[in-house]
Amino acid sequence: MSATSIIQSIQALQSNIFMHVRHRALLQNVGEPSLKQEQLFFIQLPFLNGEQVNEDRIMSATTVGIVHASLLEHEKIKEYNATSKSQQLTVLSGDYYSGRYYQLLAQTENILLIQKLSKGIVTRCEHQIKLYEPLEQSLQEWIESLTVIECELIAQFYDVYQFTRYKTIMTKTLTYLRLLEEHSNILRGQESYLSKALHNGENAIVSIDTELQEELMKRKRELLEIVEQAELQVDLKQFIKQYITS
């Protein structure tokens, strides 16, 4: 399993997702669906590592990707000026993708997958809603919410097909990568999930930056050990390490 083969597998899943949600007007006005390559990789990871692949599992993986695309579109909506044409079309694109994954789930007649993904969507949204509630939580508690947002849908997908042995490495890696993204946004002065969650002025941002640096260094060491000990093909381990160290 070479790096080229892994990338081709990710691209194949992405193309399959695009095929099922393609709409000319949305494509012209809001572009292709937003997808995170690292999430697509972990959706594919069990199959890349030799787990059985069939039509049902391919469709299930595609559906999980479409759910992510739908939720990512809704995350693009601005709190202010949300009535512009582009913003309205972004809302519609998220709703359209939602309709497509419901349609695909109905076609699969996979009741367990429907139940698990529904549970995952509810749990994920509950953690996003926390941003708009007057909550006082520690950085670690907000990181736990980020973990749910990044990983819950894939974790539910793993549960359906008994892929749970991949859950730890998926969760640890996706959380680490999201924290890297959060840290980068904070350094550039851009709005991020954590800066919104811990909004208390410039001093708070400096504190977040320091805590995040320490958290990232600790998680990186831990994650590299987990990857080394994982029951994965060598090329897959190397691919994950590139995510962590690049």
C-alpha positions as CSV (number, residue, x, y, z in Angstrom):
1,M,0.0,0.0,0.0
2,S,2.0,3.0,-1.3
3,A,1.4,6.6,-0.5
4,T,0.1,7.0,-4.1
5,S,-2.4,4.2,-3.6
6,I,-3.6,5.8,-0.3
7,I,-4.0,9.2,-2.0
8,Q,-5.9,7.6,-4.9
9,S,-8.3,5.9,-2.4
10,I,-9.0,9.2,-0.7
11,Q,-9.6,10.9,-4.1
12,A,-11.9,8.1,-5.1
13,L,-14.0,8.6,-2.0
14,Q,-14.0,12.3,-2.6
15,S,-15.1,11.9,-6.2
16,N,-17.9,9.5,-5.2
17,I,-19.1,12.1,-2.7
18,F,-19.0,14.9,-5.3
19,M,-20.9,12.7,-7.7
20,H,-23.8,12.1,-5.3
21,V,-24.2,15.8,-4.4
22,R,-23.3,17.6,-7.6
23,H,-25.7,20.4,-8.5
24,R,-25.0,22.8,-11.3
25,A,-26.3,26.0,-9.6
26,L,-24.6,25.2,-6.3
27,L,-21.4,24.4,-8.1
28,Q,-21.4,27.7,-9.8
29,N,-22.2,29.8,-6.8
30,V,-20.6,28.0,-3.8
31,G,-18.2,25.6,-5.4
32,E,-17.5,22.0,-4.5
33,P,-18.5,20.7,-1.1
34,S,-16.0,21.3,1.7
35,L,-14.2,18.1,2.7
36,K,-11.3,17.5,5.0
37,Q,-8.7,15.1,3.5
38,E,-7.7,13.7,6.8
39,Q,-11.3,12.8,7.7
40,L,-11.7,11.0,4.3
41,F,-8.5,9.1,5.0
42,F,-9.8,7.8,8.3
43,I,-13.1,6.9,6.7
44,Q,-11.1,4.8,4.3
45,L,-8.5,3.5,6.8
46,P,-10.1,0.1,7.7
47,F,-10.4,-0.7,4.0
48,L,-6.8,0.4,3.3
49,N,-5.7,-1.9,6.1
50,G,-7.4,-4.9,4.5
51,E,-10.9,-4.9,6.0
52,Q,-13.6,-6.3,3.7
53,V,-14.9,-3.9,1.0
54,N,-18.3,-4.3,-0.6
55,E,-20.9,-2.1,-2.2
56,D,-22.8,-1.5,1.1
57,R,-19.6,-0.4,2.9
58,I,-18.6,1.9,0.0
59,M,-22.0,3.5,0.1
60,S,-21.9,3.9,3.9
61,A,-18.4,5.5,3.7
62,T,-19.7,7.9,1.0
63,T,-22.7,8.8,3.2
64,V,-20.5,9.6,6.1
65,G,-18.5,11.9,3.9
66,I,-21.7,13.6,2.7
67,V,-22.8,14.2,6.3
68,H,-19.5,15.9,7.0
69,A,-19.9,18.0,3.9
70,S,-23.4,19.1,4.9
71,L,-22.3,20.1,8.4
72,L,-19.2,21.9,7.2
73,E,-21.3,24.0,4.8
74,H,-23.5,25.1,7.7
75,E,-20.4,26.0,9.7
76,K,-19.6,28.6,7.0
77,I,-22.7,30.6,7.8
78,K,-21.7,34.0,9.3
79,E,-23.5,35.2,12.4
80,Y,-23.8,38.6,10.8
81,N,-24.9,39.4,7.2
82,A,-26.3,35.9,6.8
83,T,-28.9,37.1,4.4
84,S,-26.5,37.7,1.5
85,K,-27.0,35.6,-1.7
86,S,-23.9,33.7,-1.1
87,Q,-24.8,32.9,2.5
88,Q,-28.3,31.9,1.6
89,L,-26.9,29.5,-1.1
90,T,-24.5,28.1,1.4
91,V,-27.4,27.3,3.7
92,L,-29.2,25.7,0.8
93,S,-26.1,23.7,-0.1
94,G,-25.9,22.3,3.4
95,D,-29.6,21.4,3.3
96,Y,-29.3,19.9,-0.2
97,Y,-26.4,17.6,1.0
98,S,-28.5,16.7,4.0
99,G,-31.3,15.6,1.7
100,R,-28.9,13.5,-0.3
101,Y,-27.5,11.6,2.6
102,Y,-31.0,10.9,3.9
103,Q,-31.9,9.6,0.5
104,L,-28.8,7.4,0.3
105,L,-29.4,6.1,3.8
106,A,-33.0,5.2,2.9
107,Q,-31.7,3.3,-0.2
108,T,-29.2,1.3,1.8
109,E,-31.9,0.2,4.3
110,N,-29.1,-0.1,6.8
111,I,-31.1,0.7,10.0
112,L,-28.1,0.4,12.3
113,L,-26.1,2.9,10.2
114,I,-29.1,5.3,10.2
115,Q,-29.4,5.1,14.0
116,K,-25.7,5.5,14.6
117,L,-25.3,8.5,12.2
118,S,-28.4,10.2,13.6
119,K,-27.0,9.8,17.1
120,G,-23.6,11.1,15.9
121,I,-25.2,14.2,14.3
122,V,-27.1,15.0,17.4
123,T,-24.1,14.6,19.6
124,R,-21.9,16.6,17.3
125,C,-24.4,19.5,17.1
126,E,-24.8,19.6,20.8
127,H,-21.1,20.3,21.2
128,Q,-21.2,23.0,18.6
129,I,-24.2,24.6,20.3
130,K,-22.1,25.0,23.4
131,L,-20.4,27.9,21.7
132,Y,-23.6,29.9,22.0
133,E,-24.3,29.1,25.6
134,P,-23.0,31.0,28.6
135,L,-20.7,28.2,29.6
136,E,-17.5,28.4,31.6
137,Q,-15.3,25.4,30.7
138,S,-11.7,24.7,30.8
139,L,-9.5,24.4,27.7
140,Q,-9.5,20.6,28.2
141,E,-13.3,20.5,28.2
142,W,-13.5,22.6,25.0
143,I,-10.9,20.2,23.4
144,E,-13.2,17.3,24.3
145,S,-16.0,19.1,22.4
146,L,-13.6,19.6,19.4
147,T,-12.9,15.9,19.5
148,V,-16.6,15.1,19.2
149,I,-17.0,17.6,16.3
150,E,-14.1,16.1,14.4
151,C,-14.5,12.4,15.1
152,E,-18.0,11.4,16.3
153,L,-19.5,10.5,12.9
154,I,-16.5,8.4,11.9
155,A,-16.6,6.7,15.3
156,Q,-20.2,5.8,14.8
157,F,-19.4,4.5,11.3
158,Y,-16.6,2.3,12.9
159,D,-19.1,1.0,15.4
160,V,-21.5,-0.2,12.7
161,Y,-18.9,-2.3,11.0
162,Q,-16.9,-3.4,14.1
163,F,-13.9,-1.2,13.1
164,T,-13.5,0.0,16.7
165,R,-9.8,-1.0,16.9
166,Y,-9.1,2.0,14.6
167,K,-11.0,4.4,16.8
168,T,-8.2,5.5,19.1
169,I,-5.7,6.4,16.4
170,M,-8.4,8.1,14.4
171,T,-9.6,10.2,17.4
172,K,-6.1,11.1,18.6
173,T,-4.9,12.1,15.1
174,L,-8.0,14.1,14.0
175,T,-8.0,16.0,17.4
176,Y,-4.3,16.7,17.1
177,L,-4.7,18.1,13.6
178,R,-7.7,20.2,14.6
179,L,-5.8,21.7,17.5
180,L,-2.9,22.5,15.1
181,E,-5.4,24.3,12.9
182,E,-6.9,26.2,15.9
183,H,-3.4,27.2,17.1
184,S,-2.5,28.5,13.6
185,N,-5.7,30.5,13.4
186,I,-5.0,32.1,16.8
187,L,-1.5,33.0,15.9
188,R,-2.8,34.7,12.7
189,G,-5.5,36.6,14.7
190,Q,-8.3,34.7,12.9
191,E,-11.4,33.6,14.6
192,S,-11.3,30.0,15.7
193,Y,-13.5,27.6,17.8
194,L,-11.3,27.9,20.8
195,S,-10.9,31.7,20.6
196,K,-14.7,32.0,20.5
197,A,-15.1,29.6,23.3
198,L,-12.5,31.3,25.5
199,H,-13.2,34.9,24.5
200,N,-11.9,37.2,27.2
201,G,-9.6,39.6,25.4
202,E,-6.0,39.7,24.4
203,N,-4.6,38.2,27.7
204,A,-6.9,35.2,27.3
205,I,-5.6,34.6,23.7
206,V,-2.0,34.7,25.0
207,S,-2.9,32.1,27.7
208,I,-4.6,29.9,25.1
209,D,-1.6,30.1,22.9
210,T,0.7,28.9,25.7
211,E,-1.6,26.1,26.8
212,L,-2.1,24.9,23.3
213,Q,1.6,24.7,22.5
214,E,2.1,22.6,25.6
215,E,-0.9,20.4,24.7
216,L,0.3,20.0,21.1
217,M,3.8,18.9,22.2
218,K,2.3,16.3,24.6
219,R,-0.2,15.0,22.2
220,K,2.4,14.7,19.4
221,R,4.7,12.5,21.5
222,E,1.8,10.3,22.6
223,L,0.4,10.0,19.1
224,L,3.7,9.0,17.5
225,E,3.9,6.2,20.1
226,I,0.3,5.1,19.3
227,V,1.0,5.0,15.6
228,E,4.2,3.0,16.1
229,Q,2.3,0.3,18.1
230,A,-0.8,0.2,15.9
231,E,-1.7,-2.9,14.0
232,L,-1.4,-1.1,10.6
233,Q,0.5,-1.7,7.4
234,V,3.8,0.1,7.4
235,D,2.8,2.5,4.6
236,L,-0.3,3.5,6.5
237,K,1.7,4.3,9.6
238,Q,4.1,6.4,7.6
239,F,1.2,8.3,6.0
240,I,-0.3,9.1,9.4
241,K,3.1,10.2,10.7
242,Q,3.3,12.7,7.8
243,Y,0.1,14.2,9.0
244,I,1.5,14.6,12.4
245,T,5.0,15.9,11.6
246,S,4.3,18.0,8.5
